[in-house]
Amino acid sequence: MIYLIEYEKRSGRLATFKEFDNSQRLQARQKRLEIELELNRKGVDREVVLLEAESKEALLRTHRRYFEDIAGIVQAANSDTPTERLLP
C-alpha cells in the first residue's frame, strides 16, 4: 500500500491521510504534487510524504511520529504493549 500523509509540524497533527493501492502509484504522486502546490501557493508549511508499507499497522510502527504525540512515543518505548492509535 501507498500512504499519502500531510503533516502539520507545528501542531503535530495529520491534515491528510489517504491510502492508495500499489497499482495507483501515479495517482498518489499526482495527489501529492497537487497538495504541495496548493500549500506552496497559500504559504502553508506542512510536510507531505508518500510512504509504502504492507499495512497501516506497519506504517504506525515505522513512522510513529506522524500518529502520536511525544508523550505517546515515550510511553510506548517504555512499555511492552504496542500502542493502538486510530488513524483519521
Buried (B, 14 or more C-beta within 10 A) or exposed (E): BBBBBBBBEEEEEBBBBBEBEEEBEEBBBEBBEEBEEEBEEEEEEBEBEBBEBEEBEEBBEEBBEBBBEEEBBEEBEEEEEEBEEEEE
